[in-house]
Amino acid sequence: MEKLSLLTTERSNPKTSRLDEMSIEDILKTMNDEDQTVALAVRQVISQIEKTVEKVVEAFKNGGRLLYIGAGTSGRIGVMDAVECPPTFGTSPDLVKAILAGGEGAMYHAVEGAEDDEALGAKDVEDLQITKHDVIIGIAASGRTPYVKGALMYAKNRGATTVSLSNNENSLISNYADIPIEVITGPEVLTGSTRLRAATSHKLILNMISTTAMVKTGKVYQNLMVDLNASNFKLRERAKKMVCTITELDEEKAEFVLKQTGYDVKLAIVMILAEVDKESARAFIEVAEGFVGKAVKLASRKEG
């Protein structure tokens, strides 16, 4: 077992060796200075993130899923990203899922020993009935969490694409990943507290992976979330604003069309821009594999 004291994420940060003696202002400024290095560290692993997105897009097109698995803060970051996909992109809750060591209750309370159980990681992945079309991302700041190692080993043996996300060079879990992502964020302001910069890097990277994959599978038009689930007043207003922006209709006319579609923004846009009825618009969107711009061109060409 790798000694934790040798890991970069466990080392003491010389800039904060007198943290307990610093003023509140100095602590805050130091934390802010250190946080600014995270995005630069992420920039260094863009090529690995790109490879991951390519695999996720391929998975979505072939009926596969994006699965996050982790323990503690790392696992909770995965949950945060996964649960936002259905309302933002109108996806099934099964398309992007997060598995947290210790189960759902571990989101709020630590489950002692769960992260050290390699067999539990494998069992939790086995329960998902993964296939070769799935992409599983194991997240562990230390890069050596047994639960994540077990999950990646099982997934790899099942033929799924495996990705590791850690914050130390030559991480143990990188050995079980088709695509290892090692984002070196360095020692934390508070020694060993990887809920700080390491976790911030995880959030940034998962944001990039899920958002870009959704863009490349037709869930976005221009820079608008046209597949959002307009389940409340705020989101219905956002849907209306999007339709107005894209079609240049006034709010009353945009709302009239949206009500016809059940607030399906994509459908409304294609209906208006291509001047077709709802069923025709739906058919063009299907042929265009969900891409609004392509659907409008197909419809306009057909009508012309």
C-alpha positions as CSV (number, residue, x, y, z in Angstrom):
1,M,0.0,0.0,0.0
2,E,1.4,3.4,-1.0
3,K,2.3,5.6,2.0
4,L,-0.1,8.6,2.2
5,S,2.7,10.8,3.4
6,L,4.5,10.5,0.1
7,L,1.5,11.9,-1.9
8,T,1.5,15.5,-3.1
9,T,-2.0,16.0,-1.8
10,E,-0.9,15.1,1.7
11,R,2.2,17.3,1.9
12,S,2.3,20.5,3.9
13,N,1.9,23.8,2.0
14,P,4.8,26.1,3.0
15,K,2.7,29.1,2.2
16,T,0.3,28.3,5.0
17,S,2.7,26.9,7.6
18,R,1.5,29.6,10.0
19,L,-2.1,29.4,9.0
20,D,-3.3,29.5,12.6
21,E,-1.5,32.8,13.2
22,M,-2.7,34.6,10.0
23,S,-5.4,37.2,10.0
24,I,-8.8,36.4,8.5
25,E,-8.0,38.7,5.5
26,D,-4.6,37.0,4.9
27,I,-6.2,33.5,5.1
28,L,-8.9,34.5,2.6
29,K,-6.4,36.1,0.2
30,T,-4.1,33.1,0.4
31,M,-6.9,30.7,-0.3
32,N,-8.0,32.8,-3.2
33,D,-4.4,32.9,-4.6
34,E,-4.1,29.1,-4.3
35,D,-7.5,28.6,-5.9
36,Q,-6.4,30.5,-9.0
37,T,-3.8,27.8,-9.7
38,V,-6.5,25.1,-10.1
39,A,-7.6,26.1,-13.6
40,L,-4.0,26.2,-14.8
41,A,-3.5,22.7,-13.5
42,V,-6.6,21.6,-15.3
43,R,-5.3,23.2,-18.5
44,Q,-2.3,20.8,-18.4
45,V,-4.6,17.7,-18.8
46,I,-6.9,19.0,-21.5
47,S,-5.7,16.3,-24.0
48,Q,-6.8,13.6,-21.6
49,I,-10.1,15.3,-20.9
50,E,-10.6,15.6,-24.7
51,K,-10.1,11.8,-25.1
52,T,-12.6,11.2,-22.3
53,V,-15.2,13.4,-24.0
54,E,-14.7,11.6,-27.3
55,K,-15.4,8.2,-25.5
56,V,-18.4,9.6,-23.7
57,V,-19.9,10.9,-27.0
58,E,-19.3,7.5,-28.6
59,A,-21.0,5.9,-25.5
60,F,-24.1,8.1,-25.8
61,K,-24.5,7.4,-29.5
62,N,-24.3,3.6,-28.8
63,G,-26.7,3.4,-25.9
64,G,-24.0,3.6,-23.3
65,R,-23.8,5.7,-20.1
66,L,-21.4,8.0,-18.2
67,L,-20.8,6.7,-14.7
68,Y,-18.9,8.4,-11.9
69,I,-17.7,6.5,-8.9
70,G,-15.9,7.8,-5.8
71,A,-15.8,8.1,-2.1
72,G,-16.2,11.1,0.2
73,T,-15.8,14.5,-1.4
74,S,-14.7,12.9,-4.7
75,G,-17.9,10.9,-4.9
76,R,-20.1,13.8,-3.9
77,I,-18.7,15.9,-6.7
78,G,-19.8,13.2,-9.1
79,V,-23.3,13.2,-7.6
80,M,-23.5,17.0,-8.0
81,D,-22.6,16.8,-11.7
82,A,-24.9,13.8,-12.5
83,V,-28.0,15.1,-10.8
84,E,-27.9,18.3,-12.8
85,C,-27.9,16.6,-16.2
86,P,-31.7,15.7,-16.4
87,P,-32.9,19.3,-15.7
88,T,-30.2,20.9,-17.8
89,F,-30.2,18.6,-20.8
90,G,-33.5,16.7,-20.5
91,T,-31.7,13.4,-20.2
92,S,-32.8,10.2,-18.4
93,P,-31.4,9.9,-14.8
94,D,-29.8,6.7,-16.0
95,L,-27.7,8.4,-18.7
96,V,-25.3,10.0,-16.3
97,K,-25.1,8.3,-12.9
98,A,-22.9,8.7,-9.8
99,I,-22.1,5.9,-7.4
100,L,-20.9,6.9,-3.9
101,A,-19.1,4.6,-1.5
102,G,-21.5,3.8,1.3
103,G,-24.6,4.5,-0.8
104,E,-26.9,7.6,-1.0
105,G,-26.7,8.2,2.7
106,A,-23.0,8.9,2.4
107,M,-23.9,12.1,0.6
108,Y,-24.7,13.6,4.0
109,H,-22.9,11.4,6.5
110,A,-19.5,9.7,6.4
111,V,-19.8,5.9,6.1
112,E,-16.8,4.6,7.9
113,G,-14.7,2.0,6.0
114,A,-16.6,2.2,2.7
115,E,-13.7,3.8,0.8
116,D,-11.3,1.1,2.0
117,D,-13.4,-1.7,0.6
118,E,-12.1,-2.8,-2.8
119,A,-14.7,-5.6,-3.1
120,L,-17.5,-3.1,-2.4
121,G,-16.4,-0.9,-5.3
122,A,-16.5,-3.9,-7.6
123,K,-19.9,-5.0,-6.3
124,D,-21.4,-1.6,-6.8
125,V,-20.3,-1.5,-10.4
126,E,-21.4,-5.0,-11.0
127,D,-24.9,-4.0,-9.8
128,L,-25.0,-1.4,-12.6
129,Q,-24.8,-4.2,-15.2
130,I,-22.2,-2.3,-17.2
131,T,-21.4,-3.1,-20.8
132,K,-18.6,-2.2,-23.3
133,H,-20.6,0.8,-24.3
134,D,-20.3,2.5,-20.9
135,V,-17.7,5.0,-19.7
136,I,-16.8,4.8,-16.0
137,I,-14.8,7.6,-14.3
138,G,-13.2,6.7,-11.0
139,I,-12.5,9.8,-8.9
140,A,-10.0,9.8,-6.0
141,A,-7.8,12.8,-5.1
142,S,-5.2,10.5,-3.5
143,G,-5.3,8.2,-6.5
144,R,-5.2,5.1,-4.3
145,T,-8.7,4.7,-2.8
146,P,-9.4,0.9,-2.7
147,Y,-13.1,1.4,-3.4
148,V,-12.4,3.2,-6.6
149,K,-9.6,0.8,-7.6
150,G,-12.0,-2.2,-7.2
151,A,-14.6,-0.4,-9.3
152,L,-12.2,0.4,-12.2
153,M,-10.7,-3.1,-12.1
154,Y,-14.2,-4.7,-12.5
155,A,-15.3,-2.2,-15.2
156,K,-12.1,-2.8,-17.2
157,N,-12.6,-6.5,-17.1
158,R,-16.1,-6.0,-18.4
159,G,-14.8,-4.1,-21.4
160,A,-16.1,-0.7,-20.4
161,T,-14.0,2.4,-21.0
162,T,-12.2,3.3,-17.8
163,V,-11.0,6.8,-16.8
164,S,-9.2,7.7,-13.6
165,L,-9.3,11.2,-12.1
166,S,-6.7,11.9,-9.4
167,N,-4.4,14.6,-8.1
168,N,-1.1,12.8,-7.8
169,E,1.4,11.7,-10.3
170,N,1.7,7.9,-11.1
171,S,-1.5,7.3,-9.2
172,L,-2.4,3.7,-8.4
173,I,-5.8,3.9,-10.0
174,S,-4.1,5.2,-13.2
175,N,-3.0,1.6,-13.7
176,Y,-6.6,0.5,-14.2
177,A,-7.7,3.3,-16.6
178,D,-7.7,3.5,-20.3
179,I,-7.4,7.2,-19.9
180,P,-5.6,8.4,-16.7
181,I,-6.2,12.0,-15.8
182,E,-3.7,13.2,-13.1
183,V,-4.3,16.9,-12.4
184,I,-1.6,18.1,-10.1
185,T,-3.1,20.7,-7.8
186,G,-0.4,20.5,-5.1
187,P,-0.5,20.6,-1.3
188,E,-3.7,22.0,0.1
189,V,-4.0,25.2,2.2
190,L,-5.2,23.0,5.0
191,T,-2.9,20.0,4.9
192,G,-4.6,16.9,3.4
193,S,-8.0,18.6,3.0
194,T,-8.6,17.6,-0.6
195,R,-12.2,19.0,-0.4
196,L,-10.3,22.3,-1.3
197,R,-8.3,22.6,-4.5
198,A,-8.4,18.9,-5.5
199,A,-12.2,18.8,-5.3
200,T,-12.4,22.1,-7.2
201,S,-10.4,20.5,-10.0
202,H,-12.8,17.6,-10.0
203,K,-15.8,19.9,-10.3
204,L,-14.2,21.8,-13.2
205,I,-13.3,18.6,-15.1
206,L,-16.6,16.9,-14.7
207,N,-18.3,20.1,-15.8
208,M,-16.2,20.0,-18.9
209,I,-16.8,16.4,-19.7
210,S,-20.6,16.3,-19.2
211,T,-21.3,19.7,-20.8
212,T,-19.1,19.1,-23.9
213,A,-20.5,15.6,-24.4
214,M,-24.0,17.0,-24.3
215,V,-23.1,19.8,-26.8
216,K,-21.7,17.1,-29.2
217,T,-24.8,15.0,-29.0
218,G,-27.3,17.7,-29.9
219,K,-28.4,18.9,-26.5
220,V,-27.3,22.5,-27.1
221,Y,-28.1,25.0,-29.9
222,Q,-25.7,27.9,-30.2
223,N,-24.9,28.2,-26.5
224,L,-28.5,27.6,-25.2
225,M,-29.7,24.5,-23.3
226,V,-32.5,23.8,-25.7
227,D,-33.2,20.3,-24.2
228,L,-33.9,21.6,-20.7
229,N,-36.8,20.2,-18.7
230,A,-39.0,23.2,-18.1
231,S,-40.5,21.8,-14.9
232,N,-41.1,25.1,-13.0
233,F,-41.9,28.8,-13.6
234,K,-38.2,29.9,-13.8
235,L,-37.4,27.2,-16.4
236,R,-40.5,27.9,-18.5
237,E,-39.5,31.6,-18.5
238,R,-36.0,30.6,-19.6
239,A,-37.5,28.4,-22.4
240,K,-39.6,31.3,-23.6
241,K,-36.6,33.6,-23.6
242,M,-34.6,31.1,-25.6
243,V,-37.3,30.8,-28.2
244,C,-37.7,34.6,-28.4
245,T,-33.9,35.0,-28.8
246,I,-33.5,32.4,-31.6
247,T,-36.7,33.1,-33.6
248,E,-37.1,36.8,-32.9
249,L,-40.8,36.3,-32.0
250,D,-42.4,38.3,-29.2
251,E,-43.1,36.6,-25.9
252,E,-46.8,36.0,-26.5
253,K,-46.2,34.2,-29.9
254,A,-43.3,32.2,-28.5
255,E,-45.4,31.1,-25.5
256,F,-48.2,30.1,-27.8
257,V,-46.0,27.7,-29.7
258,L,-44.3,26.4,-26.6
259,K,-47.7,25.5,-25.1
260,Q,-48.4,23.5,-28.2
261,T,-45.2,21.5,-27.7
262,G,-45.5,21.1,-23.9
263,Y,-42.6,23.5,-23.6
264,D,-40.3,21.5,-25.8
265,V,-37.9,24.2,-26.8
266,K,-36.3,22.3,-29.7
267,L,-39.6,21.4,-31.2
268,A,-40.8,25.0,-30.9
269,I,-37.7,26.4,-32.6
270,V,-37.8,24.0,-35.6
271,M,-41.6,24.6,-36.0
272,I,-41.0,28.4,-36.1
273,L,-37.8,28.7,-38.1
274,A,-38.7,26.0,-40.7
275,E,-42.4,26.8,-40.7
276,V,-43.6,23.2,-40.2
277,D,-46.1,21.6,-38.0
278,K,-45.2,19.8,-34.7
279,E,-45.0,16.3,-36.1
280,S,-42.9,17.3,-39.1
281,A,-40.6,19.2,-36.7
282,R,-40.3,16.1,-34.5
283,A,-39.4,14.0,-37.5
284,F,-36.7,16.4,-38.7
285,I,-35.2,16.5,-35.3
286,E,-35.0,12.7,-35.1
287,V,-33.3,12.5,-38.6
288,A,-30.9,15.2,-37.4
289,E,-30.0,13.2,-34.3
290,G,-31.2,15.9,-32.1
291,F,-29.2,18.8,-33.6
292,V,-31.5,21.8,-34.0
293,G,-29.5,23.6,-36.6
294,K,-29.3,20.5,-38.8
295,A,-33.0,19.9,-38.3
296,V,-33.9,23.4,-39.5
297,K,-31.7,23.0,-42.6
298,L,-33.2,19.7,-43.4
299,A,-36.7,21.0,-43.0
300,S,-36.0,24.2,-45.0
301,R,-34.5,22.2,-47.9
302,K,-37.5,19.8,-47.9
303,E,-39.9,22.7,-48.0
304,G,-37.9,24.5,-50.6
